Amino acid sequence: MEAYSLTAADMRDSILRHLAYELGTDPGHATLHDWRIALSLAVRDRLVDRWFAANRATRAAQPKRVYYLSMEFLIGRLLEDAIVNLRLEEQAGTALADLGLDFDAVIQNEPDAALGNGGLGRLAACFMESLATIGCPAFGYGIRYENGLFRQSFQDGRQIEEPEDWLSQFHAWEFERRDVAQEIRFGGEVTQKDGRAVWTGAEAVIAAAFDTPIIGWKGRWANTLRLWSAQPLHGFDLARFNRGEYAAAAEPEALARTISRVLYPDDTTGQGKELRLKQEYFFTAASLRDILRRFEAEGGALADLPKKAAIQLNDTHPAIAGPELVRLLHDERGMALDEAIATARGCLSYTNHTLMPEALERWSEDLMSQLLPRHMQLIERIDEAHAAEMPGRRVTLRENGEVKMGEIAFTMAHKVNGVSALHTDLMKETVFADLHRLHPDRIVNETNGVTPRRWLLSANPRLSRLITETIGEGWVDDLEQLDRLEASISDPGFLDAYAKAKRENKQDFAEWLAAEQGVRVDPEALFDVQIKRIHEYKRQHLNILETVALWREIKANPGAGWVPRVKIFAGKAAPGYVFAKEIIHLINDVAEVLNADPVTSPYLKVLFLPNYNVSLAERLIPAADLSEQISTAGKEASGTGNMKFALNGAPTIGTLDGANVEIRDRVGARNFFLFGMTAQEVEARRAVPDHARQAIQADPRLGGALKAISQGAFSPSDKHRYRGVVANLTGQDYFLVCSDFTAYWDAQRRAEAAFADPAVWHRGAACNTARAGWFSSDRTIRGYMTDIWGTVPLAAE
């Protein structure tokens, strides 16, 4: 499929037609929202043609399809993605200009789809785009969240959570598929009929399907993201309404919609745990039934299912897929249990995203038995069958009254992958050590990647133009061609142009900050950025401790020639994660004091940007100078933000954790500011009694920063506000913030010295861009296709 032959006049006519006939308005009365919807529909017309063509080709070939199951798909805005991948930038821009509209204003009117939180969801979105670019037939399956995670704001420095309302507007990219809705049941009982188990659920909801086409580069292929929305089996109860029971009449709808309202509801209560398990079963069960419906419509024998369906579980959230697929094959289709287990395993593979045992989901056997009674029985049978395979070497799927979803995902998968080389090795040694000994060929590595279309071509047009002018356009779908930039790095003219692109990106971001956040920063300062979910192991509190220590040093000696620096934080803490929310509060309190300090503020400012999302990342990453990837070694599985920063010319300050290891190997040690302990050294240090106190005593800067916080320097109205944070750091300090502080301080000073020499800095930044091409999600997906799925593309690349 080649790119469309479409003129700007054609696009203009299409926009006006949709404005009139879909939105019922004319140019004289249209709002910015109206114009954005009209443009979206005009672009969608072209996208849908490609989508239909890909679907027809897939049905004709009946190949093995990929099914990617994920609780999150952080797709962000879709309009610009579609325009770029269909190569309609010039036509759309000219058409809007002819109509008196600003292209960027129209694009930015689109809300981010609130379908994810962080790296897990953004990875899934990158994978969907790469699958379409490569031309591999695929479906993504998830939940159509009405209110997403939450919209974050701050009140007196504290995180405030409010519902996202992205679906309060018409969503131009989705199509409801009423013909494939599924009935999903919970609870009830299991009985026997004719020697077969029959599960009769007591509660039922409808999983309604909404399809979004995902287009690949140059429109060569399109796949489908199918999201499930929970709706009542029986709607409005008129009889109860007429009796005056108005709230009760709408209760079934309210209860059903609860399942697809919020991403990651607070699970600190029993009701929250039940809702989370319902969500996971709801979308997994609906997806598996959809997969079997499609397979059976093509007339295949059940035993051949692994030849036609590669089902990837993105983390443990869809791990119930193992027992559910066995139930569908064994209970509902009569396949023998052992064959059902083998068939399910032949289809399923599992991506692990964490080395923390507490993050590998566990559900109480009581909850599982109450909500999914047949699945609890099948988990026991799968456990017994697995033990029989390995006599005398049992690894149980249940422990202390809990069902272990990580072990279920591993046991029911034919392949289990880590997401960076270090993470994969550590999986074998830690969380899945026993299972790895039983199945030594099951774990493979697929280091993460990011899509260059979104994260370089669209997000950073200045740098993209320079790259294309230097080496041609082939890098966009073959990112490793960036290594051809190496020949230009020694060219002063190229480095000047590279520096100019970064400087202008920073100026744009500074202007946006002033307009949107009311904060003024110097674009010549070092933009030091840490954007990621707020969590102790990601160590935002290490960053803010170093910031406090630096503030004290500047205050004591303001004339020492400090490099001006803007510390930028962004990210959300889970509503029930009290300590993470205290870290946010501390950062905001420190920012208030430092930004108002007339002595130090010319050299050091701190910003915490609210409601971090894809669109904010697209603004900030191209403007960043320094990428903070400072997690405790051995805890971050991979990271993808680190890849986006490196690709956009922001060298990393980081530990040897996750994909940092591979990034440093590729960009070169000189272009990476390494500090801290290795994963092995972390374990040894943790075993040292009083390790935090020793580190504090060894570095007066650290002790002074902790003392300032504990004495209320940043919380004068409540001097004990951060007693818990300080007690954690001076006591257990499980994530070894204090033990890595001195090395982090030293690495920051090396970064400042490099930044103070523009020639050194820009060369290092350009080396990051030129050598980061391996971190493309296209490369990652090809690895999955070869090593795990056994699939081939249908579209020529």
N, C-alpha and C positions, 0 to 999 in steps of 0.2 A: 504494500500500500504506500503510495507516494504522497507527498504533501499536497495540500489543496492548491488549486489555481484560483485564488480568490482576491478580488480587488478591494481597496478601501471603500469604494462606492457600494460594492455588494454588502460589505459589513455594515455600512451606514444604513442601507435600506433594511437590512435584517433587524438592526437595533430598533429602528423606527416602527417596523411592523410589529415587533413584540411589545414595544411600548404601547401601541394602540390596542392590539387584539388580545394580549395577555394581561396587561396591566390597566387597560381602559383609561389611558390618559394621553395627553399630547405634550409636545416639547415645552409649550408655554406654562404648563402646570406641573411638570414632572419634578420630583425631588431627586436628590443624589441617590437615594435608595432605589427609586424607580429606574434611573439610568443604569445602575449597577445590575439590577435584575434583568433588564432588557439586554444588556451586553452579555450577561451570563447565559441567557437563553439563546442568543445568537451564536455564541461560541459552542454551547451545548449541542446545537443542531449539527455542527460539523463533527463534534466528538462522537455523538450517537451513531453516525454513519460508520465510523471506524469500529465502534464497539459491536455493532451488529455484524459487521464483516468478520471480526475476530470470532464472535460466537458461532457464526455459520461455518467457518473454517474448522473450529474445534469440534462441532457436532459431526462434521463430515469425516474428520480424521479419527475421532474417538480415541484420543491419546490418553496417556496417564496424566491426570490433572493434579495440581498442588492445591491443598486446602489449608489455609493458614489461620489457626484459631488463636485469638488474642483478646484479652479483656480491654486492651487499649489500641486505638489507632489515632495517633496524634497528627492528623492530616493538615491542620492549620487551614489557611485559606486555599481554595481550589481554583479560583478564577485565573489568577496569574499563572499557576501551574499549567492549566489547560492551554492558555494562550501561548506560553513559551513552548510547550511540547508539541503543539500543532503548528508552531512557527507563524503565528498570526500577530506578532508584536507590532509590526509596521502597520498592518491593515487596521488593527484595533485602535492603535494610537492615533493614526490619521483620521479615522472615522469619528472618534471622540473629539478631536481637535476641531474638525469641521462642524461639529454640533456645539462647539463652545465649551467643551468640558476638558478637565485635566485628567489625564490617564491615571496618574498616581492617586489622586483623590478618589476616583471611582474604585480602583483596586482596593484601597485601604478602607473603603466603606464596608467591605465584607467582614462579618465577625469570624473569629476562629471557631472551627468546629470543636466543641467541648467534649472530645472523645478520648482524652488521655491525660496523663500527668507529666511524664518525663521520658527518660531514655527508652524504656520498654515500648511505649506507644509510638515514639518517633521512629524507632528502629522498624517497627511494623509498617509504618507509613512509607519509609524509605524502601523497604523490601517490596511493597506492593508496586511502587513506581518502577523499581528495577525489574521486577517480574514482567511488567508490561513493556519496558524498554527492550528486554532480551527476547520477548515474544513467547514466554512460557505460559501456557494456559493455567490460570489460577483463580481461586476465589479467596477473598479474605472474609472471615466471619467474626463478628463481635456484637456488641450491644449498642443500640442507638440511645445514648443517655440524653434525657431531656435537660438535665441540669449539670451534667459533667461532674468534675471534682468539686470545685467551688471558685467563685471570683474572690480574689484576695484583696483586701485593703488594710490599712493600718489605722488604729485609733490609739493615740498616746503611745505609739510604738508597738502596740500589740497587734498580732494578726487577727483580722476579722474575716469570717467566712460567710459569704453570701452566695445564693444559687446563681449559676450561669443561666442566661436566658437566650442562648443562641438560636433556639428553635422557636422563639416568639416571632421571628421573621420567617418569611417564605424561604425554604431551602431549595435553591434552584437546581441542585445537582442530583437529587435522589428521585427514585421511582418506586412507588409502593407496588409490591407483588402479592396481591390478595390470593392468587391461585396457589401459592406455595406456603401459606400460613400453616403453622404446626400447633397441635394441642400438647401442652406440657403439663405433667401432673406431679404432685408432691404428696407425701404422707401416705395414708391408707394402710393396706395390708397385703400380704402375699398368701395366696392359696395355691392348691394343687388341682389341676384338671387334666385328666388323661396322661398322668405322669409328667406333666410340664408345669413349671411355676407360672402363676398368673399374678401380676401386680395390678391391684386396683387402687389407683390414687384417689385420695379424698378431696384434694384441692386441685383445680385446673385453671390455667391461663392460656391465652393464645399468644404464640410468638408470631408477630406480623413482620414480614420481610420488607426492607427498604434497600434498594440497590443503588449504589453510586458507581458509575464507570470511572476507572482509573486508566488514564492514557499514558502511553510511553513516549519516548523521545521520537520526534518527527511523525507522531501519529501512526507508527507502523503497527501497533497492536494495542488493544485495550482489554483489561480484565475487570472483574466485578468485586466491589466491596459490599457484602451483604450484611446489614446490621438488623438485629432483631429488637422489636419493641414489644413490651408486654402489655396485653390488652385483656379485658375480662371475657370469659367464656360466655357469660350472660350479662348484658348491659344494664341499662337503667331499669329499676324495679318500679313500674308505674303504680302498682297496687300499694306499695309501702308509701310512695310519694303522696298518693291520694288520701292515705290515712294520716298525713301530716308528718310522717317520718322522713323528712327531707334529706337529712345527712345519711341515714341508713339506706335510702334508696340509691344513693350513688356510691355506697361503700365498696361493692365488688370492683368497680372501675378504679377507685382510689387504691385498693389493695394490690390490684394487678399492676398498675402503673408504678407502684413503689419499687418493683423489681428493676425497672429500666430508668429510674429517675436519676440516681446519683452513682458516680464512680467511687468505689471504695468507701462505702458507708462505715461510720465509726463502729468498730467491732469490739469495743470494750464492754459491751453489754451482751446478754444472751440473745436479745432480739437482733442486734447488729450482726452477730455471728450467723444466725439463721438466715438473715437477708443475704449476706455474702455467699453462703453456700447455695442459696436459691438462685442467685444471679449466675453463679458459675455453672450450675447444672442447667439452668434455663437456656443459656446461649449454646452450651456444648451439645445438649440433647437436640435442640432445634437444628443445629448445624449437621450433626451426624445423620439425622433423619433426612435432611435435604440431600446430603451426599449419597445416601442409599437410594433415595427416590430417583436421583439422576442416573446412578449406576444401573438400577433395575430397568429404567426406561430404555436403556441402550441394549438390554437383553443379555447381560453377562451372567455367568455362573458365579454364585457367591464365593466359591473358593478362589476365583480370580480377582477378587476385590483389591488385593495388594498390587496387582498389575495395573490397576486403573486409578487408584486413589492414594496419594501421599499426603498424610494428615499430620501437620506440624503443630505441636503444642508449644505456644510461646509462654514459657514459665509454667508454674504448677496450677494456675487458675483453671485451665481446662483439663486437669489431670483425671477428672471423673470420666473423661472420654474412654478410658480403658474399660472400666466396668460397664459403662453404658453401651459401648459398641458390642461387648460380649453379650449383654442382655438382648440387644436388638437381633444379633445373629442366633443366639442359643434359644432364648425364650420365645421370640416372636417369629423366627424363621426356621427353627428346628434343627439347627446345626449342632453337632455334638460339642460338648463343652470344651474339650481339649482342642478341637479343631477351631472353635470360635475364638479361643484365647490366641492360638497361633495366627489365625487370620487377622485378628485385631492388631496383634503385634507387628505383623507384616506391613500394616498400613501406617502405624503410629510412630512418630519420632518426637523427641522432647528436647527443647532448648532450656538449659539451666541458666539462670541469671544471678545466682547468689551463692556465696560460700558460707553464709551465716545460717546455722541450723535453725535458729528461731524464725527465719524468714521462709523456710520451706514449710508450707502450710500443713497444719494438723487440725483435724476436726475430731471432736469427741465421738466415741462410738455411739453414745446415747443420741446425740444430734443426728448423726448419719442414719441410725436405725429409725428415728422418728420421721425424718424428712425423706429419706431414700431407703426404705427398708429392704427392697430387693437388691439394691447395690451393696448394702452392708453384707448380705448373704454372699453375693458374688465376690466381694473383696476377700472374704474368708476362703472361698473356693480357689480363687486365684493365688492366695497366699499358700494354701495347701499344695496346689499344683506346682508352684515355683519351688517349694521345699522338696517335692518329690523329684524334681529335675536335678537337685543338688543335695543328695542324701548326706546328712552329717554336716552340712555347711549352710544352715538356714539363715537367711536374713528376713526378718519378719516385717510385714507391712503394717502391723499394729503393735502398739507399745503403751503400757500404762493407761489403757482405756482410750487411746487415741489412734486415729487412722492417719498414717503418714503419707501425704499426697506426693511428696518428692519420690519416695520409694515406689509408690504405685506408678507414677509417671515413668520411672526408670525401668521397672519390671515389665511394663506393658509396651515399651518402645523397642524397636529393633536397632535404633541408633539414638544416642544421647550426645548432644554437643555443648561444649563450652563456647564462649564468645570472645576469648583471647587466648593466646598460647599459654600465658601464666595461669589464667583462670582454669583452663582445661587440665593442666598438670596438677593444680591444687585440688580440683574436683576428685581426681583419682586418689589423692593422698588424704583428703579430709571427709567431706560430706558423703561421698559415695565410695569410700575406701573398700568396705566389705563387698558391695555390689560389684565394684570394679574387679576385685579378685575372682569373683564368680563368673564375670562376663568381661574378660580382658579386651575383647575386640569391639565392645559396644560404644565406648566413649570416643568421640572424634572432636576436632577443633574446627570452628568456622569463625575466624576473627571478624568482628562487626565491621560495617562500612556505612557510608552516608551517600545519598544521591547527589552527584555534582550538579544536576539540573537545578535543584532547589537551593543547595547550599553554597554554590559558587556562581553559576550562570545567572540565576535570578536575584539572589541576595546581594551579590557584589558585582554589579554590571561594570564598574570602572576597571576592576582587576580582570574581569572576564574579557573585556575588550582588549586590554593589554596582552593577555595571554594569546588570544586569537590572532592579534596583529603579529605576534612573535612566532607562533608555531602552527597557526591554522586552527580550524574549528574541530578537528578530529578528537580532541581531548574530551569533548562533552559526553561522548559515550564510550570513550576509551581513556579513562583518566590517567592511566600510567604513561600516556604520552606527555604528561607534564614534565617528565624527566628531560625532555628536549629543551626545557628552559635553562638547564644547567649551563649550556654554552653561553647564555646571555647574562649570567649572574656576575661575571667579571666585567661586564660592559657598564661603564658609569651612566650612559644614557638610559639603559634599561632600568638600573637601580633608581635613577632620578624619577623615572616615570612610575615605578613601583611605589616609591615613597610618596609621590604626589597623589596617587590613588588612595593610599591609606590616609593621608592628611585630609583629603576632601571627604572621605567617609567619616572621619572623626569630627570634622566641622559640621557635617550634616547631623550627626548624632548630638553634638553639643547644642545645635539650634533646636532640635526636637526636644531635648531635655528642658531647655528654657521655655519653650512654648507649652509643652504638655505637663511638665513636672514643676515648673517654676524654679528650676535650679540652674545656676550658671557655673560652667566649668571651662577651664582653659583647654582648648583642643590640642595645645602643644604639650600638655602634661602626659605622663605615662598612664594609659587606661588599663588598669589592673582588674581583671574580671573573673568572678566566680559565680557561675549560674548553674544551678542544679538543685534537685530536691534537698531540702534541709534535713540532714541526718547526722548523727554523731560520727559515724565512720567517714563521712565526707569532709568533716572537720572544718566547717565554717568558723568554729570557735578558735581554731588555730590561727586562721587568717585574722580574725578580729583581735586576738591577743597580740599578734605581731603589730597590728595597726596601733593599738594602745601603746605598746612599747616604743614604736617609732614616733608617735606623737610626743611622748615624754622626752625622747632624745632631741627632737626638733625644738621643743619648748625650752630645754636646757641650753641649747646652743643653736639659735636660729640663724646664725651667720655662717654655718658650716658648708654652704654650697649644696643644699639638698636638691635632689631631682624632684620636681613637682609630680605628684601622683594623685590619681583619682581612683579610689577603691570602689568597685561596683559589685554589689551583690544582687541576686534575684533567685527566687525559688519559693516553693510552698512547703509548709510542714503539715503532716497529716493532722486532722482535727484532734485526734486523741493522743498525739505525741507531745506530751507536756514539755519535756526537756528541749526538743527541737524548737518549740514555740518560744521558749525562754531565750534561746540563741538569737532568734529573730528580734525579740524585744531588746536584747543587749546590743545588737548591731545598730538598731535604730536609736537607742539612747546614746551610744558612743558617737554616732553621726551628728546628733543634735549638738553635742558639746564641741566636737572637733570643728564642725563647719562654722560655728559661731566664734571660734577662737581667732582673734585678729592676728596673733603671732604666728600660728601654725597653718591656718587655712590657706595661705598662698601656696603652701607646699604639700598639703595633705587634706583631701576631702573624702568623705564616705557617703555612698548612696545605696539605699536598698530600694530597688524598683519594684513596685507592686504588680501582682497578677502576671507573673512571668508566663509567657506562652510562645508559640512558634513565631508569631509576627514580631514580638519583641526581640527574640533571638535573631531574626533576620535583619533587624536594625543594628543590634549590638555587636554581633560576632564580626562583621566586616570592619567595625571601628575599633576592635580590641587590639591592644598591644601585647598583653601578657595573659596567658591562659592558666588559671589556677586549677590544678588537678592533684590535690594534696591529701587524698584519702589514705588511711592507714594501710600499709602494704599488706596484701592478702585479702582485702575486703571488697574492693571494687572489681566486679567481674570483668568489665571492659571499659565502658564509657563510649559515647559517640560525640559528645560535646568536644572532647579533646581532639578528635579528628576534624571537626568543623573549624575549630580555631586554627589548627595547624594549616589546613588547606587555605584559609584566608589570611595567613601570614602573621599569626600571633604565636610566638614561641611559648612552650610550656614551662611552667615551674611546677615540678611534680615529683612524686615518689615513684619507685619501681613497682607500680601496681596496675593491674588490668592491661589495657592496650597501650598505656604509657610506655611499657617496655618495648613494644614493637615500634611505636612512634619514634622513640629515641634511637633505636637501631637504624631506622630508615632516614631520619632527618639529620642524624649525626650528633654526637655528644656535645660538640661545641655550640649547637643550636638548641639546646635543651638544658634548663636549669634544674639539675638533679639535686635532691636532698633526701635525707632520712634513711631509716632502716629498711632492710629487705624483709620479705615475709618471714623468712627463717629467723632473722634477728628480732623481729617483733615478738615471736613466740618465746624466744629466750629472754627478752627484756621483761615480758609480762610476768615471767616466773621470778623476777628479782623482787624481794620484799621491799616495800617503800620506794619503788622506782620513781614515782612522781616527786616525792619530797627530795630525793637526791638530785633530780633534774632541776628543780626550783632552786635548791641551794647552790648549784653549780653556775647558774646564770642570773645575775642580779636584775637584768632587764625583764626576765620572765617573772621573777619575784615581785618587782615593782609594778608590773602590769596587773598581776593578780591582786596585789594590795590595793591598787587604785580602784579596781572593780569592787572588791569586798568592802572597802570603806565608803562606797557610795559616791565616788567621783562622777559617775554617770547617772546616778539615781538619787540626787540630793533629797528628794521628797520621801524616799524610802531606802535608807542606807543598807538595808538587809535584803533588798530585792533579789540580788544574784548570789545569795548565800548558798543556794543549792548548786548553782553552776560552779562556783569556786570550790565547794566541798567535793564535788565530783572530780575536779581537776587535781586537787591536792590530795585526794584519797585514792580511790580505785583507779581512775584514769584509764579505763579499759582500752580506749583507742589511742593511748600513748601520745596525747597532744603535747604534754610537757617534755617527754623524752625526745621528741622531734623538733622542739621549738628552736633550739640553738642552730641546728642545721638549716632550718627554714629561714631564720633570720639571715644567716650567711648567704644563702642562695638569693634572697631578696636583694642583698647588697651587690651581688654579682650581676643581677639583672639590671639594677640601677646604673652600674658602671658601664654596662654594654649600651643601655639606652642613651647615656650621656654622649656616646660616640655614634653619631648618625650613620656613618659608613659601616661600622661594625653591626649595628642593629638591623639596618635594612638588608644587609647581606644575609644575616641569620634568618630574618623573616622570609626573604625570598627563597632561601634553601628549604624552609618548611613547606612553602607552596610547591616547589619543584619536586620535592621528594615524598609528598603525601599522597600521590596518586594511587598507591596500592590500597588506600582506605576508602575504596568505592564500594557501595552496596551492590553494584553490578558484579564485581569480583566475588563478593560474599555469596550472592545468589548462585553464581555459577558453581561455587564450591558445594552448596547444598544440593544442587541438581546432580552433580557427579557423585558426591560422597554419601548422600543420604536418600534422596528422592528417586534417583534413576529416571530422570525426565530429560526431555530434549525440547528445544524451542520449535515452535511452528512457524514463526515469522523470521524472515531473513533479516539479520542485523545490518 
